[in-house]
Amino acid sequence: MRDIAIQVKGLQKSYKQLHVLKGVDFEVEKGNIFALLGSNGAGKTTVVKILATLLKQDSGTATVNGFDVVSKPDSVRQSISLTGQFAAVDEILTGRENLIMIAKLRHLHHPRQVADDLLKRFGLTDAADRKASTYSGGMRRRLDIAMSLIGNPQLIFLDEPTTGLDPEARIETWKIVKELANSGTTVFLTTQYLDEAEQLADRIAILHEGRIIANGTLEDLKKLFPPAKVEYVEKQPSLEEIFLAIIGKKGEK
């Protein structure tokens, strides 16, 4: 029997005249990386906000870790963490101070020890006492995700986590996401990058014009693509080839 972390049925949401979600259905298994793929404006962030209890749907149901997002929002919040498109770090504080602050807000014992463990895990020990404002984009994203993991949430939402990052920082973030899943954390990832979904996701859902139009493993989605056709295209000669052919014929005369 599958262990379900997220279950969404018939989710609808409108902003005035704009019908963003038109009946969205999907499930996410515990311990999986689930990628919600779609272009800008497809409604990915709206789905995340509803699941994270930051926004109420107009109709339909959604449960996260067994809790209904409308009737049990506090229980949902206690079991999840959300990392938005832009790193939500306090730039005046150092990396260590950011982590200690979140650990104290979560009422954890030994917040300094929690911070030190995460700094080591995310390769930030050497930069621990520098202000976050001096961090590179990749370091800031690592710190942001580290802050999200304080309290060991069962499920983490990553809303377009590599937007604006350079290629090296993107690969770093991918590595962290894979490690999270390997440790048993469920990861819900939104992205508009096809290669990101291909690299990371156990299952991929494509959100288009307010609906899920495809949902499955990468292999499942590949089966939807027409089989490869072998085509023979007439090759047009280059000017060089024409020139050589002409002078060759003249030479024969």
Buried (B, 14 or more C-beta within 10 A) or exposed (E): EEEBBBBBEBBBBBEEEEBBBBEBBBBBBBBBBBBBBBEEEBBBBBBBBBBBBBBEBEEBBBBBBBBBBBEBBEBBBBBBBBBBBEBBBBEEBBBBBBBBBBBBEBEBEEBEEBBBBBBEBBBBBEBBEBBBEEBEBBBBBBBBBBBBBBBEBBBBBBBBBBBEBEEEBBEBBBEBBBEBBEEEBBBBBBBBBEEBBEBBBBBBBBBEEBBBEEBBEBEEBEEEEEEEEEEEEEEEEEEEEEEEEEEEEEEEE
